[in-house]
């Protein structure tokens, strides 16, 4: 199922709630996406740079097209450990 999600979706993913806090679900999701060759765009009110990618405070502020938007908590649906 994870492979189908990763191959069927776009190459640029906005991860809502992504921050530099490595203990949060969104961080784990972003790492998996990057390992799968996806570009990860952090979306968080603090708009921090995370995993080498510039963050944006909201989806509306992203100045380029994003193929997929996901909440960080999707990790459980992807079968990733807690």
C-alpha positions, 0 to 999 in steps of 0.5 A, spaced: 500 500 500 505 504 501 508 503 495 502 505 491 501 511 495 508 513 493 508 512 486 501 514 484 502 521 488 506 527 485 513 528 486 512 534 491 508 533 498 506 539 503 506 536 510 502 540 514 504 540 521 512 539 519 516 542 524 524 540 526 521 536 532 524 529 530 519 526 535 513 528 532 509 524 527 510 529 521 517 529 521 517 521 520 512 522 515 517 527 511 523 523 512 520 517 509 517 521 503 524 524 502 527 517 502 522 515 497 525 521 492 519 526 494 520 533 495 517 535 502 514 542 503 514 544 511 507 547 512 507 550 519 505 556 522 512 558 524 515 556 517 521 553 519 526 550 514 526 542 516 530 537 512 533 542 508 526 545 505 524 552 506 517 552 510 511 556 509 506 558 514 500 556 510 498 552 504 496 559 500 503 561 501 507 556 497 509 559 491 509 553 486 505 547 485 504 542 490 502 535 488 500 532 494 498 535 501 498 530 507 497 531 515 503 529 518 499 524 522 498 520 516 504 515 518 499 510 521 496 509 515 502 508 511 504 503 516 510 506 520 512 505 527 509 510 532 
